[in-house]
Every structure is written in C-alpha cells, then in structure tokens.
Amino acid sequence: MPIPSQTQPRELVGRSPGQLMWRRFKRDRAGVVSAYVVAFFFLVALAAPLISAAYGKSPTATYGLDEGGLLNEFGYPVAPNGGISGRFWFGLEPTMGRDVLTQLVYGIRTSLLIAAAATVLCVLTGVLVGVTAGYLGGRTDYFLGRFIDLLLAFPAQLSFIAFTPVVYSLFVSPEKQTPTYLRVITLILVLWALGWMGLARLLRGQVLSLREREFVEAARVTGASPWRIITKELLPNLWTPILVQSTLMLPTLVTAEAGLSFIGVGIIEPTPDWGRMFAAGAAYYESDITYIFFPGLAMIIFVVAFNLLGDSVRDAFDPRTKR
C-alpha cells in the first residue's frame, strides 16, 4: 500500500521592518501612483537637455520674434489656444515668443534643483542639531532650543523676501546684475537657513524619549561610545520622522522658491524657472490664459503627489495612523 505523503509544515519567514514597510506601501494605491508621478517629475528635470534636443526647441530662443506670423501686433500668439500646434505643443510665450514646453521643462529642472539641494541641507542640519540637543540635554539642549525658537519666530515668507536681496548685496553691488549661479546659491542658502528648525525640534523630542529607553541604557552599560549609541541605537528609530518630514519639506521649498521668483527676488530672465513663468502668466492671463495653464497644472500635480507620497510613507512606517 502506498504510504500517504506527509505535508511538510510551512516554514515561517521573518520580515524586517523595512520589508513590512515596503509591503504596506505597495498596498497603498495612492502612494504608489504618487511615487510614479514624483519620479516622472524628477526624470523630466534630469532629462531636460535630452527632451529639448529630441523636441528640437530651445528654452531661450525667441521664435515669435525671429519668425513672422507667429505673434500679432500686440505680441500674442496668432494661432488659437496660445499658439498650440504640432510645432509648438504647449504654445508660445506672449511678447517673447519662446516655446512654452521647453521653458516648463527647464523651469522644473531649476526649481527642483534648488529645492532638492535646500532639502538635503535642511535634513542634515535638522538631524545634527535635533539629535545633539536631545541626546546631550542640559545646557546644550537649552541653548540650541532657544536658538531654534528664535529662528522659528521669523515669519518664513517675509524673511525669505527680506533676506534674499540682502545676501545678493553682500556679493554684488546694486548697480550690477546678479549672476544666475549666485542667485541659485543664495536661494539654496536662504531656504536652508530658515527651513531646518521644524525637523530639528521634532527630532529633539523623539531623542528625549528614546534616550531613556532600555536598549539605550543597555548600550551605555556595555560601554558604547556616544557616537555608536547615536548611529546604532537612535538614528534607526528616527527614520520615520526624517523620511516623512523630507517628503513634506521638498514641495514646500519648491513653492517657496517659485514664490520668490514670482515676486522678482529669485531667478530672473533669461533663466527658465517655474516661478518666473507664473509671474509672466499673471501679466498675460487676461489676453492669453493658456500660457499659465501648463505651469499651474504641473505645479498642482507635483505638490499634491508629493504630499500624498508623504502621507503614504508615514502610514507605511506607522500602520496605527489612519488618514
């Protein structure tokens, strides 16, 4: 008689916290779609020169001024819908006659470069100051906490507007034109100087609660150095607030940079920029609303996608939170 086969017990496979987080994130359709949208924007920013070359247009070429029949006597596109055609997919910029698609692609590149660099600096500074204040405590915590409170007392938008021209004047005399690279560096520094405090305060509170936990006390008893305790015991438990705040910080800095360019203290002509396109669109919208449509739609999609991504990352790390 045949011996009945014995079913082998199913082997239990343990999963790391990262694997569990990834499984929860993949189940969130809104988060996955948002991640693809965000990745698309960064890909467009990185591939802006390739897109321009394949499309056959330049962001600075004034096609409407160089060629007749594209703009009317008032400087607006002759073709309907802002000059949208098979040649100019997103139309033409009024007055200057530049291609809107390449302006937008390079504008996204400029804004994301500035915001991403400022976000990295803000995260590094916030982690350094917050963890230092929370772990050392005492006078160090007191003085760093008061310094954070002092910076938080400045209204962010007004401080951006006030400090940016001051930084320009430190390097370039008022009668000279500020070079583009200096404007980019200044925007990054100003956004960084006034953007890291929220993360630092959040991490300080987290570290204050973590440093009294049993695993930290056990590490101290075994003679672990403060550096090892911070890097091996504290930081692995801080990735959730760091990642969540980073995903929420970047779109905030993108809109802040666009706002500075909109009011004329950020990136100016002829460098393509998201905010500068909004400023030009505000002047043209009564006669040609199409020009502001594509930059505005792109900004809305980007900010909403990044905020949804931040919420999804937070929910994936902490399943107890519910949206």
PyMOL commands that set and color helices and strands:
alter all, ss='L'
color gray80, all
select helices_A, chain A and resi 17-27+29-46+48-55+63-66+80-83+100-136+138-152+156-171+180-193+197-210+214-221+226-237+239-262+274-284+290-317
alter helices_A, ss='H'
color red, helices_A
deselect
rebuild
show_as cartoon
